[in-house]
Structure formats: C-alpha cells, structure tokens
C-alpha cells in the first residue's frame, strides 16, 4: 500500500511512500508523530502518524469508516 503524509495544517500531501519509507523518515527525524498519514487518495481517512505506528492495520479494508480521522 502507498501512503501520503503531511504536516498538520499543511495544504499539500507528499505521496508515494511505503510503510518502510515512513518509518525511516520518522526514525531519521524528517517527520514527527504529529504528521498525518493516509492511503494515497483517501485524505478523508487520515490519522496522526502516532496512531498508525501504534496500529499499522488502521487502514485495513475492513477498518470502520467511523474510526477515520480528520480530513486533511
């Protein structure tokens, strides 16, 4: 699955990241756990990166739409 990420309050998403890419950027300090993440093209399902790290399956196809985060 490909992901998009952005800083809170930013207008534009950075796209085309794998889970491993996101984890590397987090470990290197390029992004923080406050950033938003979502599957590419699904900003209505965005969550804070901290939630994604705690539960990598938050974007599983059977995840409830009621658990979606704020639209980015």
CHARMM-style PDB file with segment names, atoms N, HN, CA, C and O in Angstrom:
ATOM      1  N   UNK     1       0.847  -1.175   0.000  1.00  0.00      PROA
ATOM      2  CA  UNK     1       0.000   0.000   0.000  1.00  0.00      PROA
ATOM      3  C   UNK     1       0.894   1.240   0.000  1.00  0.00      PROA
ATOM      4  O   UNK     1       1.920   1.278   0.679  1.00  0.00      PROA
ATOM      5  N   UNK     2       0.500   2.229  -0.752  1.00  0.00      PROA
ATOM      6  HN  UNK     2      -0.334   2.198  -1.303  1.00  0.00      PROA
ATOM      7  CA  UNK     2       1.201   3.510  -0.806  1.00  0.00      PROA
ATOM      8  C   UNK     2       0.485   4.513   0.094  1.00  0.00      PROA
ATOM      9  O   UNK     2      -0.742   4.507   0.194  1.00  0.00      PROA
ATOM     10  N   UNK     3       1.259   5.369   0.743  1.00  0.00      PROA
ATOM     11  HN  UNK     3       2.256   5.374   0.661  1.00  0.00      PROA
ATOM     12  CA  UNK     3       0.712   6.341   1.676  1.00  0.00      PROA
ATOM     13  C   UNK     3       1.060   7.766   1.282  1.00  0.00      PROA
ATOM     14  O   UNK     3       2.023   8.015   0.557  1.00  0.00      PROA
ATOM     15  N   UNK     4       0.255   8.693   1.777  1.00  0.00      PROA
ATOM     16  HN  UNK     4      -0.527   8.491   2.366  1.00  0.00      PROA
ATOM     17  CA  UNK     4       0.526  10.121   1.679  1.00  0.00      PROA
ATOM     18  C   UNK     4       0.727  10.645   3.099  1.00  0.00      PROA
ATOM     19  O   UNK     4       0.098  10.160   4.040  1.00  0.00      PROA
ATOM     20  N   UNK     5       1.604  11.634   3.249  1.00  0.00      PROA
ATOM     21  HN  UNK     5       2.115  12.027   2.484  1.00  0.00      PROA
ATOM     22  CA  UNK     5       1.857  12.236   4.556  1.00  0.00      PROA
ATOM     23  C   UNK     5       1.880  13.748   4.414  1.00  0.00      PROA
ATOM     24  O   UNK     5       2.156  14.280   3.338  1.00  0.00      PROA
ATOM     25  N   UNK     6       1.585  14.438   5.519  1.00  0.00      PROA
ATOM     26  HN  UNK     6       1.361  14.006   6.393  1.00  0.00      PROA
ATOM     27  CA  UNK     6       1.718  15.895   5.529  1.00  0.00      PROA
ATOM     28  C   UNK     6       1.815  16.394   6.956  1.00  0.00      PROA
ATOM     29  O   UNK     6       1.380  15.732   7.898  1.00  0.00      PROA
ATOM     30  N   UNK     7       2.393  17.575   7.095  1.00  0.00      PROA
ATOM     31  HN  UNK     7       2.746  18.113   6.330  1.00  0.00      PROA
ATOM     32  CA  UNK     7       2.443  18.242   8.393  1.00  0.00      PROA
ATOM     33  C   UNK     7       1.040  18.685   8.766  1.00  0.00      PROA
ATOM     34  O   UNK     7       0.239  18.998   7.886  1.00  0.00      PROA
ATOM     35  N   UNK     8       0.729  18.717  10.059  1.00  0.00      PROA
ATOM     36  HN  UNK     8       1.380  18.463  10.774  1.00  0.00      PROA
ATOM     37  CA  UNK     8      -0.569  19.254  10.472  1.00  0.00      PROA
ATOM     38  C   UNK     8      -0.704  20.700   9.982  1.00  0.00      PROA
ATOM     39  O   UNK     8       0.224  21.495  10.133  1.00  0.00      PROA
ATOM     40  N   UNK     9      -1.818  21.030   9.415  1.00  0.00      PROA
ATOM     41  HN  UNK     9      -2.572  20.384   9.293  1.00  0.00      PROA
ATOM     42  CA  UNK     9      -2.061  22.385   8.931  1.00  0.00      PROA
ATOM     43  C   UNK     9      -1.515  22.680   7.546  1.00  0.00      PROA
ATOM     44  O   UNK     9      -1.786  23.747   6.995  1.00  0.00      PROA
ATOM     45  N   UNK    10      -0.754  21.765   6.974  1.00  0.00      PROA
ATOM     46  HN  UNK    10      -0.534  20.899   7.422  1.00  0.00      PROA
ATOM     47  CA  UNK    10      -0.214  21.971   5.628  1.00  0.00      PROA
ATOM     48  C   UNK    10      -1.322  21.757   4.598  1.00  0.00      PROA
ATOM     49  O   UNK    10      -2.308  21.072   4.868  1.00  0.00      PROA
ATOM     50  N   UNK    11      -1.152  22.349   3.422  1.00  0.00      PROA
ATOM     51  HN  UNK    11      -0.351  22.906   3.202  1.00  0.00      PROA
ATOM     52  CA  UNK    11      -2.140  22.209   2.353  1.00  0.00      PROA
ATOM     53  C   UNK    11      -1.906  20.981   1.495  1.00  0.00      PROA
ATOM     54  O   UNK    11      -2.853  20.326   1.059  1.00  0.00      PROA
ATOM     55  N   UNK    12      -0.633  20.670   1.254  1.00  0.00      PROA
ATOM     56  HN  UNK    12       0.136  21.202   1.608  1.00  0.00      PROA
ATOM     57  CA  UNK    12      -0.299  19.645   0.276  1.00  0.00      PROA
ATOM     58  C   UNK    12       0.219  18.368   0.934  1.00  0.00      PROA
ATOM     59  O   UNK    12       0.951  18.401   1.923  1.00  0.00      PROA
ATOM     60  N   UNK    13      -0.186  17.255   0.351  1.00  0.00      PROA
ATOM     61  HN  UNK    13      -0.781  17.229  -0.452  1.00  0.00      PROA
ATOM     62  CA  UNK    13       0.281  15.939   0.778  1.00  0.00      PROA
ATOM     63  C   UNK    13       1.520  15.562  -0.008  1.00  0.00      PROA
ATOM     64  O   UNK    13       1.647  15.925  -1.177  1.00  0.00      PROA
ATOM     65  N   UNK    14       2.440  14.834   0.622  1.00  0.00      PROA
ATOM     66  HN  UNK    14       2.337  14.539   1.572  1.00  0.00      PROA
ATOM     67  CA  UNK    14       3.566  14.199  -0.055  1.00  0.00      PROA
ATOM     68  C   UNK    14       3.130  12.748  -0.262  1.00  0.00      PROA
ATOM     69  O   UNK    14       2.709  12.090   0.689  1.00  0.00      PROA
ATOM     70  N   UNK    15       3.224  12.257  -1.466  1.00  0.00      PROA
ATOM     71  HN  UNK    15       3.566  12.793  -2.238  1.00  0.00      PROA
ATOM     72  CA  UNK    15       2.643  10.956  -1.784  1.00  0.00      PROA
ATOM     73  C   UNK    15       3.676   9.928  -2.219  1.00  0.00      PROA
ATOM     74  O   UNK    15       4.825  10.259  -2.512  1.00  0.00      PROA
ATOM     75  N   UNK    16       3.237   8.667  -2.255  1.00  0.00      PROA
ATOM     76  HN  UNK    16       2.303   8.398  -2.018  1.00  0.00      PROA
ATOM     77  CA  UNK    16       4.050   7.592  -2.795  1.00  0.00      PROA
ATOM     78  C   UNK    16       4.988   6.938  -1.807  1.00  0.00      PROA
ATOM     79  O   UNK    16       6.029   6.418  -2.209  1.00  0.00      PROA
ATOM     80  N   UNK    17       4.656   6.944  -0.526  1.00  0.00      PROA
ATOM     81  HN  UNK    17       3.811   7.367  -0.199  1.00  0.00      PROA
ATOM     82  CA  UNK    17       5.517   6.357   0.494  1.00  0.00      PROA
ATOM     83  C   UNK    17       5.028   4.960   0.884  1.00  0.00      PROA
ATOM     84  O   UNK    17       3.824   4.717   0.970  1.00  0.00      PROA
ATOM     85  N   UNK    18       5.963   4.057   1.115  1.00  0.00      PROA
ATOM     86  HN  UNK    18       6.941   4.255   1.045  1.00  0.00      PROA
ATOM     87  CA  UNK    18       5.636   2.762   1.688  1.00  0.00      PROA
ATOM     88  C   UNK    18       5.697   2.895   3.209  1.00  0.00      PROA
ATOM     89  O   UNK    18       6.176   3.902   3.732  1.00  0.00      PROA
ATOM     90  N   UNK    19       5.217   1.890   3.903  1.00  0.00      PROA
ATOM     91  HN  UNK    19       4.828   1.073   3.478  1.00  0.00      PROA
ATOM     92  CA  UNK    19       5.302   1.902   5.372  1.00  0.00      PROA
ATOM     93  C   UNK    19       6.764   2.028   5.805  1.00  0.00      PROA
ATOM     94  O   UNK    19       7.074   2.759   6.745  1.00  0.00      PROA
ATOM     95  N   UNK    20       7.654   1.320   5.125  1.00  0.00      PROA
ATOM     96  HN  UNK    20       7.402   0.726   4.361  1.00  0.00      PROA
ATOM     97  CA  UNK    20       9.071   1.364   5.456  1.00  0.00      PROA
ATOM     98  C   UNK    20       9.646   2.770   5.238  1.00  0.00      PROA
ATOM     99  O   UNK    20      10.456   3.241   6.036  1.00  0.00      PROA
ATOM    100  N   UNK    21       9.227   3.435   4.161  1.00  0.00      PROA
ATOM    101  HN  UNK    21       8.568   3.053   3.513  1.00  0.00      PROA
ATOM    102  CA  UNK    21       9.676   4.808   3.901  1.00  0.00      PROA
ATOM    103  C   UNK    21       9.268   5.723   5.056  1.00  0.00      PROA
ATOM    104  O   UNK    21      10.066   6.528   5.535  1.00  0.00      PROA
ATOM    105  N   UNK    22       8.028   5.590   5.491  1.00  0.00      PROA
ATOM    106  HN  UNK    22       7.380   4.936   5.102  1.00  0.00      PROA
ATOM    107  CA  UNK    22       7.509   6.426   6.576  1.00  0.00      PROA
ATOM    108  C   UNK    22       8.291   6.152   7.861  1.00  0.00      PROA
ATOM    109  O   UNK    22       8.674   7.086   8.565  1.00  0.00      PROA
ATOM    110  N   UNK    23       8.528   4.887   8.164  1.00  0.00      PROA
ATOM    111  HN  UNK    23       8.217   4.128   7.592  1.00  0.00      PROA
ATOM    112  CA  UNK    23       9.271   4.528   9.368  1.00  0.00      PROA
ATOM    113  C   UNK    23      10.696   5.066   9.329  1.00  0.00      PROA
ATOM    114  O   UNK    23      11.212   5.524  10.349  1.00  0.00      PROA
ATOM    115  N   UNK    24      11.340   5.015   8.159  1.00  0.00      PROA
ATOM    116  HN  UNK    24      10.921   4.643   7.331  1.00  0.00      PROA
ATOM    117  CA  UNK    24      12.701   5.561   8.018  1.00  0.00      PROA
ATOM    118  C   UNK    24      12.710   7.071   8.240  1.00  0.00      PROA
ATOM    119  O   UNK    24      13.586   7.589   8.932  1.00  0.00      PROA
ATOM    120  N   UNK    25      11.747   7.776   7.662  1.00  0.00      PROA
ATOM    121  HN  UNK    25      11.035   7.355   7.100  1.00  0.00      PROA
ATOM    122  CA  UNK    25      11.680   9.229   7.838  1.00  0.00      PROA
ATOM    123  C   UNK    25      11.419   9.606   9.288  1.00  0.00      PROA
ATOM    124  O   UNK    25      11.967  10.588   9.788  1.00  0.00      PROA
ATOM    125  N   UNK    26      10.588   8.831   9.956  1.00  0.00      PROA
ATOM    126  HN  UNK    26      10.143   8.034   9.550  1.00  0.00      PROA
ATOM    127  CA  UNK    26      10.315   9.075  11.365  1.00  0.00      PROA
ATOM    128  C   UNK    26      11.576   8.838  12.197  1.00  0.00      PROA
ATOM    129  O   UNK    26      11.915   9.657  13.050  1.00  0.00      PROA
ATOM    130  N   UNK    27      12.261   7.739  11.959  1.00  0.00      PROA
ATOM    131  HN  UNK    27      11.985   7.073  11.266  1.00  0.00      PROA
ATOM    132  CA  UNK    27      13.476   7.409  12.701  1.00  0.00      PROA
ATOM    133  C   UNK    27      14.585   8.442  12.480  1.00  0.00      PROA
ATOM    134  O   UNK    27      15.375   8.714  13.383  1.00  0.00      PROA
ATOM    135  N   UNK    28      14.636   9.009  11.281  1.00  0.00      PROA
ATOM    136  HN  UNK    28      13.994   8.787  10.547  1.00  0.00      PROA
ATOM    137  CA  UNK    28      15.687   9.983  10.975  1.00  0.00      PROA
ATOM    138  C   UNK    28      15.334  11.399  11.436  1.00  0.00      PROA
ATOM    139  O   UNK    28      16.171  12.299  11.384  1.00  0.00      PROA
ATOM    140  N   UNK    29      14.097  11.590  11.887  1.00  0.00      PROA
ATOM    141  HN  UNK    29      13.417  10.859  11.929  1.00  0.00      PROA
ATOM    142  CA  UNK    29      13.690  12.911  12.370  1.00  0.00      PROA
ATOM    143  C   UNK    29      13.146  13.834  11.293  1.00  0.00      PROA
ATOM    144  O   UNK    29      12.882  15.004  11.572  1.00  0.00      PROA
ATOM    145  N   UNK    30      12.971  13.347  10.073  1.00  0.00      PROA
ATOM    146  HN  UNK    30      13.186  12.397   9.846  1.00  0.00      PROA
ATOM    147  CA  UNK    30      12.435  14.182   8.996  1.00  0.00      PROA
ATOM    148  C   UNK    30      10.951  14.470   9.178  1.00  0.00      PROA
ATOM    149  O   UNK    30      10.447  15.481   8.691  1.00  0.00      PROA
ATOM    150  N   UNK    31      10.255  13.584   9.876  1.00  0.00      PROA
ATOM    151  HN  UNK    31      10.665  12.763  10.272  1.00  0.00      PROA
ATOM    152  CA  UNK    31       8.842  13.781  10.190  1.00  0.00      PROA
ATOM    153  C   UNK    31       8.643  13.441  11.662  1.00  0.00      PROA
ATOM    154  O   UNK    31       9.511  12.826  12.281  1.00  0.00      PROA
ATOM    155  N   UNK    32       7.499  13.842  12.228  1.00  0.00      PROA
ATOM    156  HN  UNK    32       6.794  14.342  11.726  1.00  0.00      PROA
ATOM    157  CA  UNK    32       7.190  13.536  13.624  1.00  0.00      PROA
ATOM    158  C   UNK    32       5.873  12.778  13.713  1.00  0.00      PROA
ATOM    159  O   UNK    32       5.146  12.660  12.728  1.00  0.00      PROA
ATOM    160  N   UNK    33       5.579  12.276  14.884  1.00  0.00      PROA
ATOM    161  HN  UNK    33       6.170  12.373  15.684  1.00  0.00      PROA
ATOM    162  CA  UNK    33       4.359  11.508  15.090  1.00  0.00      PROA
ATOM    163  C   UNK    33       3.097  12.353  14.985  1.00  0.00      PROA
ATOM    164  O   UNK    33       1.997  11.802  14.949  1.00  0.00      PROA
ATOM    165  N   UNK    34       3.226  13.672  14.935  1.00  0.00      PROA
ATOM    166  HN  UNK    34       4.119  14.120  14.964  1.00  0.00      PROA
ATOM    167  CA  UNK    34       2.064  14.550  14.784  1.00  0.00      PROA
ATOM    168  C   UNK    34       1.636  14.702  13.331  1.00  0.00      PROA
ATOM    169  O   UNK    34       0.541  15.196  13.062  1.00  0.00      PROA
ATOM    170  N   UNK    35       2.474  14.288  12.396  1.00  0.00      PROA
ATOM    171  HN  UNK    35       3.364  13.887  12.614  1.00  0.00      PROA
ATOM    172  CA  UNK    35       2.121  14.378  10.983  1.00  0.00      PROA
ATOM    173  C   UNK    35       0.906  13.504  10.713  1.00  0.00      PROA
ATOM    174  O   UNK    35       0.615  12.584  11.478  1.00  0.00      PROA
ATOM    175  N   UNK    36       0.199  13.789   9.633  1.00  0.00      PROA
ATOM    176  HN  UNK    36       0.435  14.536   9.011  1.00  0.00      PROA
ATOM    177  CA  UNK    36      -0.947  12.989   9.218  1.00  0.00      PROA
ATOM    178  C   UNK    36      -0.522  11.997   8.143  1.00  0.00      PROA
ATOM    179  O   UNK    36       0.394  12.262   7.365  1.00  0.00      PROA
ATOM    180  N   UNK    37      -1.194  10.858   8.110  1.00  0.00      PROA
ATOM    181  HN  UNK    37      -1.939  10.642   8.742  1.00  0.00      PROA
ATOM    182  CA  UNK    37      -0.918   9.815   7.124  1.00  0.00      PROA
ATOM    183  C   UNK    37      -2.246   9.224   6.660  1.00  0.00      PROA
ATOM    184  O   UNK    37      -3.200   9.120   7.431  1.00  0.00      PROA
ATOM    185  N   UNK    38      -2.286   8.843   5.395  1.00  0.00      PROA
ATOM    186  HN  UNK    38      -1.510   8.928   4.769  1.00  0.00      PROA
ATOM    187  CA  UNK    38      -3.474   8.187   4.842  1.00  0.00      PROA
ATOM    188  C   UNK    38      -3.054   7.394   3.616  1.00  0.00      PROA
ATOM    189  O   UNK    38      -1.988   7.640   3.052  1.00  0.00      PROA
ATOM    190  N   UNK    39      -3.886   6.443   3.199  1.00  0.00      PROA
ATOM    191  HN  UNK    39      -4.752   6.243   3.658  1.00  0.00      PROA
ATOM    192  CA  UNK    39      -3.626   5.795   1.914  1.00  0.00      PROA
ATOM    193  C   UNK    39      -3.732   6.849   0.802  1.00  0.00      PROA
ATOM    194  O   UNK    39      -4.534   7.777   0.906  1.00  0.00      PROA
ATOM    195  N   UNK    40      -2.938   6.713  -0.242  1.00  0.00      PROA
ATOM    196  HN  UNK    40      -2.286   5.959  -0.326  1.00  0.00      PROA
ATOM    197  CA  UNK    40      -2.957   7.678  -1.345  1.00  0.00      PROA
ATOM    198  C   UNK    40      -4.382   7.857  -1.856  1.00  0.00      PROA
ATOM    199  O   UNK    40      -5.080   6.886  -2.148  1.00  0.00      PROA
ATOM    200  N   UNK    41      -4.804   9.124  -1.960  1.00  0.00      PROA
ATOM    201  HN  UNK    41      -4.237   9.914  -1.723  1.00  0.00      PROA
ATOM    202  CA  UNK    41      -6.116   9.458  -2.490  1.00  0.00      PROA
ATOM    203  C   UNK    41      -7.258   9.324  -1.504  1.00  0.00      PROA
ATOM    204  O   UNK    41      -8.421   9.427  -1.896  1.00  0.00      PROA
ATOM    205  N   UNK    42      -6.954   9.094  -0.225  1.00  0.00      PROA
ATOM    206  HN  UNK    42      -6.010   9.010   0.093  1.00  0.00      PROA
ATOM    207  CA  UNK    42      -8.005   8.895   0.770  1.00  0.00      PROA
ATOM    208  C   UNK    42      -7.801   9.803   1.982  1.00  0.00      PROA
ATOM    209  O   UNK    42      -7.759   9.325   3.116  1.00  0.00      PROA
ATOM    210  N   UNK    43      -7.678  11.089   1.748  1.00  0.00      PROA
ATOM    211  HN  UNK    43      -7.713  11.477   0.827  1.00  0.00      PROA
ATOM    212  CA  UNK    43      -7.411  12.014   2.848  1.00  0.00      PROA
ATOM    213  C   UNK    43      -8.513  12.009   3.901  1.00  0.00      PROA
ATOM    214  O   UNK    43      -8.267  12.371   5.051  1.00  0.00      PROA
ATOM    215  N   UNK    44      -9.722  11.605   3.525  1.00  0.00      PROA
ATOM    216  HN  UNK    44      -9.922  11.311   2.591  1.00  0.00      PROA
ATOM    217  CA  UNK    44     -10.811  11.531   4.496  1.00  0.00      PROA
ATOM    218  C   UNK    44     -10.566  10.452   5.557  1.00  0.00      PROA
ATOM    219  O   UNK    44     -11.263  10.418   6.570  1.00  0.00      PROA
ATOM    220  N   UNK    45      -9.594   9.582   5.337  1.00  0.00      PROA
ATOM    221  HN  UNK    45      -9.027   9.610   4.513  1.00  0.00      PROA
ATOM    222  CA  UNK    45      -9.245   8.532   6.301  1.00  0.00      PROA
ATOM    223  C   UNK    45      -7.970   8.843   7.071  1.00  0.00      PROA
ATOM    224  O   UNK    45      -7.436   7.962   7.745  1.00  0.00      PROA
ATOM    225  N   UNK    46      -7.475  10.058   6.991  1.00  0.00      PROA
ATOM    226  HN  UNK    46      -7.909  10.774   6.444  1.00  0.00      PROA
ATOM    227  CA  UNK    46      -6.192  10.395   7.604  1.00  0.00      PROA
ATOM    228  C   UNK    46      -6.237  10.274   9.129  1.00  0.00      PROA
ATOM    229  O   UNK    46      -7.255  10.533   9.770  1.00  0.00      PROA
ATOM    230  N   UNK    47      -5.099   9.872   9.676  1.00  0.00      PROA
ATOM    231  HN  UNK    47      -4.271   9.662   9.155  1.00  0.00      PROA
ATOM    232  CA  UNK    47      -4.909   9.778  11.122  1.00  0.00      PROA
ATOM    233  C   UNK    47      -3.528  10.320  11.446  1.00  0.00      PROA
ATOM    234  O   UNK    47      -2.682  10.456  10.561  1.00  0.00      PROA
ATOM    235  N   UNK    48      -3.301  10.630  12.723  1.00  0.00      PROA
ATOM    236  HN  UNK    48      -3.987  10.519  13.441  1.00  0.00      PROA
ATOM    237  CA  UNK    48      -1.956  11.033  13.129  1.00  0.00      PROA
ATOM    238  C   UNK    48      -1.018   9.849  12.972  1.00  0.00      PROA
ATOM    239  O   UNK    48      -1.410   8.698  13.166  1.00  0.00      PROA
ATOM    240  N   UNK    49       0.206  10.142  12.624  1.00  0.00      PROA
ATOM    241  HN  UNK    49       0.524  11.077  12.467  1.00  0.00      PROA
ATOM    242  CA  UNK    49       1.207   9.104  12.433  1.00  0.00      PROA
ATOM    243  C   UNK    49       1.371   8.251  13.686  1.00  0.00      PROA
ATOM    244  O   UNK    49       1.618   7.050  13.577  1.00  0.00      PROA
ATOM    245  N   UNK    50       1.239   8.839  14.869  1.00  0.00      PROA
ATOM    246  HN  UNK    50       1.038   9.815  14.958  1.00  0.00      PROA
ATOM    247  CA  UNK    50       1.363   8.075  16.116  1.00  0.00      PROA
ATOM    248  C   UNK    50       0.334   6.943  16.167  1.00  0.00      PROA
ATOM    249  O   UNK    50       0.638   5.851  16.650  1.00  0.00      PROA
ATOM    250  N   UNK    51      -0.863   7.194  15.680  1.00  0.00      PROA
ATOM    251  HN  UNK    51      -1.109   8.081  15.288  1.00  0.00      PROA
ATOM    252  CA  UNK    51      -1.897   6.154  15.659  1.00  0.00      PROA
ATOM    253  C   UNK    51      -1.531   5.048  14.679  1.00  0.00      PROA
ATOM    254  O   UNK    51      -1.719   3.867  14.973  1.00  0.00      PROA
ATOM    255  N   UNK    52      -1.008   5.425  13.518  1.00  0.00      PROA
ATOM    256  HN  UNK    52      -0.855   6.384  13.279  1.00  0.00      PROA
ATOM    257  CA  UNK    52      -0.585   4.447  12.517  1.00  0.00      PROA
ATOM    258  C   UNK    52       0.553   3.580  13.055  1.00  0.00      PROA
ATOM    259  O   UNK    52       0.569   2.370  12.829  1.00  0.00      PROA
ATOM    260  N   UNK    53       1.495   4.186  13.759  1.00  0.00      PROA
ATOM    261  HN  UNK    53       1.482   5.169  13.943  1.00  0.00      PROA
ATOM    262  CA  UNK    53       2.615   3.434  14.331  1.00  0.00      PROA
ATOM    263  C   UNK    53       2.100   2.445  15.377  1.00  0.00      PROA
ATOM    264  O   UNK    53       2.562   1.306  15.439  1.00  0.00      PROA
ATOM    265  N   UNK    54       1.144   2.882  16.194  1.00  0.00      PROA
ATOM    266  HN  UNK    54       0.769   3.807  16.143  1.00  0.00      PROA
ATOM    267  CA  UNK    54       0.580   2.014  17.230  1.00  0.00      PROA
ATOM    268  C   UNK    54      -0.250   0.880  16.635  1.00  0.00      PROA
ATOM    269  O   UNK    54      -0.282  -0.217  17.191  1.00  0.00      PROA
ATOM    270  N   UNK    55      -0.922   1.134  15.509  1.00  0.00      PROA
ATOM    271  HN  UNK    55      -0.896   2.025  15.057  1.00  0.00      PROA
ATOM    272  CA  UNK    55      -1.784   0.138  14.878  1.00  0.00      PROA
ATOM    273  C   UNK    55      -1.648   0.226  13.366  1.00  0.00      PROA
ATOM    274  O   UNK    55      -2.444   0.901  12.712  1.00  0.00      PROA
ATOM    275  N   UNK    56      -0.648  -0.449  12.800  1.00  0.00      PROA
ATOM    276  HN  UNK    56      -0.002  -0.997  13.331  1.00  0.00      PROA
ATOM    277  CA  UNK    56      -0.427  -0.384  11.345  1.00  0.00      PROA
ATOM    278  C   UNK    56      -1.601  -0.882  10.510  1.00  0.00      PROA
ATOM    279  O   UNK    56      -1.635  -0.650   9.301  1.00  0.00      PROA
ATOM    280  N   UNK    57      -2.554  -1.555  11.126  1.00  0.00      PROA
ATOM    281  HN  UNK    57      -2.526  -1.743  12.108  1.00  0.00      PROA
ATOM    282  CA  UNK    57      -3.706  -2.081  10.395  1.00  0.00      PROA
ATOM    283  C   UNK    57      -4.890  -1.118  10.409  1.00  0.00      PROA
ATOM    284  O   UNK    57      -5.997  -1.487  10.017  1.00  0.00      PROA
ATOM    285  N   UNK    58      -4.659   0.121  10.861  1.00  0.00      PROA
ATOM    286  HN  UNK    58      -3.759   0.421  11.179  1.00  0.00      PROA
ATOM    287  CA  UNK    58      -5.734   1.106  10.928  1.00  0.00      PROA
ATOM    288  C   UNK    58      -6.361   1.357   9.554  1.00  0.00      PROA
ATOM    289  O   UNK    58      -7.518   1.769   9.473  1.00  0.00      PROA
ATOM    290  N   UNK    59      -5.621   1.116   8.487  1.00  0.00      PROA
ATOM    291  HN  UNK    59      -4.681   0.781   8.553  1.00  0.00      PROA
ATOM    292  CA  UNK    59      -6.137   1.328   7.133  1.00  0.00      PROA
ATOM    293  C   UNK    59      -6.545   0.030   6.447  1.00  0.00      PROA
ATOM    294  O   UNK    59      -6.726   0.010   5.229  1.00  0.00      PROA
ATOM    295  N   UNK    60      -6.690  -1.046   7.202  1.00  0.00      PROA
ATOM    296  HN  UNK    60      -6.542  -1.029   8.191  1.00  0.00      PROA
ATOM    297  CA  UNK    60      -7.126  -2.310   6.617  1.00  0.00      PROA
ATOM    298  C   UNK    60      -8.484  -2.123   5.956  1.00  0.00      PROA
ATOM    299  O   UNK    60      -9.285  -1.309   6.416  1.00  0.00      PROA
ATOM    300  N   UNK    61      -8.759  -2.864   4.883  1.00  0.00      PROA
ATOM    301  HN  UNK    61      -8.108  -3.525   4.509  1.00  0.00      PROA
ATOM    302  CA  UNK    61     -10.035  -2.692   4.167  1.00  0.00      PROA
ATOM    303  C   UNK    61     -11.265  -2.839   5.044  1.00  0.00      PROA
ATOM    304  O   UNK    61     -12.297  -2.235   4.750  1.00  0.00      PROA
ATOM    305  N   UNK    62     -11.188  -3.620   6.109  1.00  0.00      PROA
ATOM    306  HN  UNK    62     -10.350  -4.111   6.348  1.00  0.00      PROA
ATOM    307  CA  UNK    62     -12.348  -3.814   6.967  1.00  0.00      PROA
ATOM    308  C   UNK    62     -12.392  -2.832   8.143  1.00  0.00      PROA
ATOM    309  O   UNK    62     -13.250  -2.963   9.016  1.00  0.00      PROA
ATOM    310  N   UNK    63     -11.482  -1.849   8.180  1.00  0.00      PROA
ATOM    311  HN  UNK    63     -10.786  -1.742   7.471  1.00  0.00      PROA
ATOM    312  CA  UNK    63     -11.495  -0.850   9.252  1.00  0.00      PROA
ATOM    313  C   UNK    63     -12.760  -0.012   9.127  1.00  0.00      PROA
ATOM    314  O   UNK    63     -13.179   0.324   8.019  1.00  0.00      PROA
ATOM    315  N   UNK    64     -13.352   0.315  10.233  1.00  0.00      PROA
ATOM    316  HN  UNK    64     -13.011   0.041  11.133  1.00  0.00      PROA
ATOM    317  CA  UNK    64     -14.607   1.047  10.257  1.00  0.00      PROA
ATOM    318  C   UNK    64     -14.419   2.469   9.774  1.00  0.00      PROA
ATOM    319  O   UNK    64     -13.449   3.133  10.140  1.00  0.00      PROA
ATOM    320  N   UNK    65     -15.346   2.940   8.953  1.00  0.00      PROA
ATOM    321  HN  UNK    65     -16.134   2.402   8.656  1.00  0.00      PROA
ATOM    322  CA  UNK    65     -15.311   4.333   8.495  1.00  0.00      PROA
ATOM    323  C   UNK    65     -15.502   5.282   9.656  1.00  0.00      PROA
ATOM    324  O   UNK    65     -15.077   6.434   9.578  1.00  0.00      PROA
ATOM    325  N   UNK    66     -16.131   4.833  10.737  1.00  0.00      PROA
ATOM    326  HN  UNK    66     -16.477   3.897  10.800  1.00  0.00      PROA
ATOM    327  CA  UNK    66     -16.325   5.680  11.910  1.00  0.00      PROA
ATOM    328  C   UNK    66     -15.034   5.940  12.657  1.00  0.00      PROA
ATOM    329  O   UNK    66     -14.983   6.838  13.497  1.00  0.00      PROA
ATOM    330  N   UNK    67     -13.980   5.171  12.373  1.00  0.00      PROA
ATOM    331  HN  UNK    67     -14.021   4.441  11.691  1.00  0.00      PROA
ATOM    332  CA  UNK    67     -12.703   5.357  13.028  1.00  0.00      PROA
ATOM    333  C   UNK    67     -11.776   6.287  12.250  1.00  0.00      PROA
ATOM    334  O   UNK    67     -10.652   6.541  12.681  1.00  0.00      PROA
ATOM    335  N   UNK    68     -12.230   6.787  11.130  1.00  0.00      PROA
ATOM    336  HN  UNK    68     -13.143   6.580  10.780  1.00  0.00      PROA
ATOM    337  CA  UNK    68     -11.405   7.665  10.299  1.00  0.00      PROA
ATOM    338  C   UNK    68     -11.109   8.950  11.043  1.00  0.00      PROA
ATOM    339  O   UNK    68     -11.911   9.410  11.855  1.00  0.00      PROA
ATOM    340  N   UNK    69      -9.954   9.527  10.760  1.00  0.00      PROA
ATOM    341  HN  UNK    69      -9.302   9.154  10.100  1.00  0.00      PROA
ATOM    342  CA  UNK    69      -9.534  10.752  11.408  1.00  0.00      PROA
ATOM    343  C   UNK    69     -10.044  11.964  10.660  1.00  0.00      PROA
ATOM    344  O   UNK    69     -10.904  11.845   9.787  1.00  0.00      PROA
ATOM    345  N   UNK    70      -9.516  13.133  10.998  1.00  0.00      PROA
ATOM    346  HN  UNK    70      -8.818  13.230  11.708  1.00  0.00      PROA
ATOM    347  CA  UNK    70      -9.951  14.372  10.355  1.00  0.00      PROA
ATOM    348  C   UNK    70      -9.524  14.416   8.894  1.00  0.00      PROA
ATOM    349  O   UNK    70      -8.494  13.854   8.521  1.00  0.00      PROA
ATOM    350  N   UNK    71     -10.309  15.076   8.088  1.00  0.00      PROA
ATOM    351  HN  UNK    71     -11.146  15.532   8.391  1.00  0.00      PROA
ATOM    352  CA  UNK    71      -9.945  15.230   6.683  1.00  0.00      PROA
ATOM    353  C   UNK    71      -8.786  16.202   6.589  1.00  0.00      PROA
ATOM    354  O   UNK    71      -8.779  17.239   7.253  1.00  0.00      PROA
ATOM    355  N   UNK    72      -7.814  15.869   5.769  1.00  0.00      PROA
ATOM    356  HN  UNK    72      -7.820  15.027   5.230  1.00  0.00      PROA
ATOM    357  CA  UNK    72      -6.631  16.697   5.671  1.00  0.00      PROA
ATOM    358  C   UNK    72      -6.665  17.561   4.546  1.00  0.00      PROA
ATOM    359  OT1 UNK    72      -5.726  18.327   4.328  1.00  0.00      PROA
TER     360      UNK     72
END
